[in-house]
Amino acid sequence: MKSSIALPTAAVLLAASLSGCGQTGPLYLPNPPARPAPAPVEQPAQPVPSNNASVPAPTK
């Protein structure tokens, strides 16, 4: 009686293990993710020269 249950159970387990559940075809490593482009560096704003004669020139 036990052998009549064991044989179909073993056959089902063998079929399930051989069928697998993964991707079919050859295995491969995925490409690494692309690096993001570096953010552009903003230049600090340059002071606008003025011809304001009422402000004295800085002294060193």
C-alpha positions in Angstrom: 0.0 0.0 0.0 2.8 2.4 0.9 4.7 1.7 -2.3 1.6 2.6 -4.4 1.6 6.1 -2.9 5.3 6.6 -2.7 6.0 6.0 -6.4 3.5 8.7 -7.7 4.7 11.1 -5.0 8.3 10.6 -5.9 7.5 11.0 -9.6 5.7 14.3 -8.9 8.5 15.6 -6.7 11.1 14.6 -9.3 9.1 16.4 -12.1 8.7 19.5 -9.9 12.4 19.7 -9.1 13.5 19.2 -12.7 11.1 21.7 -14.1 12.5 24.5 -11.9 11.0 27.9 -11.6 13.7 30.2 -13.0 14.6 31.8 -16.3 15.0 29.5 -19.2 18.1 29.8 -21.4 21.7 30.4 -20.5 22.6 32.1 -17.3 24.2 35.6 -17.4 25.2 38.4 -15.2 23.1 41.6 -15.6 24.8 44.7 -16.7 25.8 47.0 -13.8 23.5 50.1 -13.5 24.7 53.2 -15.4 26.4 55.8 -13.4 24.5 59.1 -13.2 26.1 62.1 -14.9 27.9 64.4 -12.4 26.0 67.5 -11.5 27.3 70.6 -13.2 29.3 72.8 -10.8 27.9 76.3 -10.6 30.4 79.1 -10.6 30.0 81.7 -7.9 28.5 84.9 -9.0 31.1 87.6 -9.9 30.5 91.0 -8.4 29.5 93.6 -11.0 32.0 96.4 -11.2 30.4 99.8 -10.7 31.7 103.3 -11.4 30.2 104.7 -8.2 32.5 107.5 -7.2 30.7 108.1 -3.9 32.0 104.8 -2.4 35.7 104.9 -1.5 37.9 102.2 -2.9 38.9 99.4 -0.4 42.3 99.8 1.2 44.7 97.0 1.8 
